[in-house]
Amino acid sequence: MSTITIAAIRSRIATAIAAIGGSGAWKESNRVFDFGQDAARVQHLSFAVDIPQTPIHPEARRQKVTEGALCNTIVLVEWAHMLRADGQVADFATALAEEATLTKTLMAISGADIHVVFEAIDRQVSETGEWFLGTIGLRIIHTLALQ
């Protein structure tokens, strides 16, 4: 497995999401660490790619700077879907369909240098009932570039 940087993993994920449904449908938020905490700062089909941790893979052996380190990088893709007051049930169903599309897109990112493993999906509705906020958790198995 060739090496890859964390920045390249994040970029590949964000690019794949932004390409869903044609240009401009999905928009990357500049609010990674507090995405969805302030409903006034959320947009329909906005997303953030958070990479909180990169632990060593349990099967990793010797590390050589020239070869990199086998790692499990944790990725959280947070996203929002607007729920209209007069159509919350239908909009919730649409949000779940968007979630399925997003999950399939993320799982298709695997390649020669990374392997994507699905971990979990968390869902919540904002306190105002205005937003469906989802988080898709992934584990990326890869060789981290050390030089």
N, C-alpha and C positions, 0 to 999 in steps of 0.2 A: 504494500500500500504506500503510495507516495505521500509526502508530507503536505500539510496545509495549515494556514494560520487561522486563528479565531476570527479575525476580520474578514477573511475570505469566506468562511462558513456563514457568518452573519449576512454578508453581502449576497451570497448565493440564495439564501432563504428569502431575503427581502425582495430580490429580483424576481424570484418565482411567484411570490404572492402578488406583486405589483402587476404581473402579466396575466392574472386571472381575469377572464371576462373582457379582454380588450384593454386598450389604454385608458387610464384614468379612473377605472372602476374602484380599485383599491388604492388607498393612499397611506404611505408610511407616516406615522406620527413622529414628532421630534421629542415626545414625552415617553421615554422608555421606563424610567424607574417609578413613575407614579401614574402610569396609563390607567384611565378609567376612574381614578379617584375623584376627579372633578368633572361632573357631567357637562359643565359649560365648556370644557376644553376637548370634548370628544366629537368626532365626526362620523357619519355613517360610513361603514366599511373602511374605517381607519384601523391601522395595526401598528404594533411595535414588536421588535424582536429583541428579547432580553436573553443574555447569556451569563447567568449568575455563577456558574461553576464549571471547572474543567479538572476533575480528579483523574488520577492515573487509572488505567484499565486494570481489573483484577488479574488478568492473565499476562500483564506486561512483564517482560523479562529485563535483561540488561538495557540500560539506556546509553546510547552513544550520541553525542551532539550531532554528528554527521548523519545519523539515521533517524533522529527524532524520538518521541516518546508516544507509546500507544495510550490513548486517552478516551474517556467518556465525557463528552462535553454536553452539559445540560442546556437545553434551549427552551425558552418559554415564548410562544407566539401569542400575544394578547391582541384581541380584536373587538370591534364594536359593531352592532347592528341596531339601527333605530327602530323603536316600537311605537307605532302611532296609537294615540289614545282610543281611537275608534276602530282599531284593527289589530289589537295586541295578539289575539290568538293566531290569526293568519300571519302576522309579522314574525311571531315566535317560530312558526313552522318554516317560514322562509329563512330565518336565521339558522335553524337546524340544517336546512339544505345547504346554505352557504358554508356552514361548519364542515359538512361532509365533503364539499368541493375543496375547501381549504386543506382538510386532512389528506385527501388523495393527492393534492398538489405537493404537500410537504413530504409525503412518503415517496414520491417519484423523484426526489432530489438525489437519492443515493446514486453513487457513481464509483469510479475506480479509486477515488481518494477518500470517500466518506461512506458510511453505512448509517442510514436513519432508522431508529427504533422508536416506535410509538410507545409512550409512557402513560399519558392520561389526558383527559379533557375535564376542565372545570367550567361551570356555567353559573352565572348569576344575573339577576336583573337589578338595575340601579334602584336606589331608594325611591326615586321619583317615578319609576315604572317606565321610563322613557328609553332606556338602553338595555339591550342584551349584551352582556360582557362575557366573552369567552377566553379561555386560556388553553392552548394545546401544548402539552409537555412532550418533548422529544429528548432522546439521548442520541448523540452523534458519536459513533465510534470512528476514530481517525488517528492518524499519526501526526502529532503536533510537531511543527517545525521548531527546532531548538536553535537554529542559527540562520 
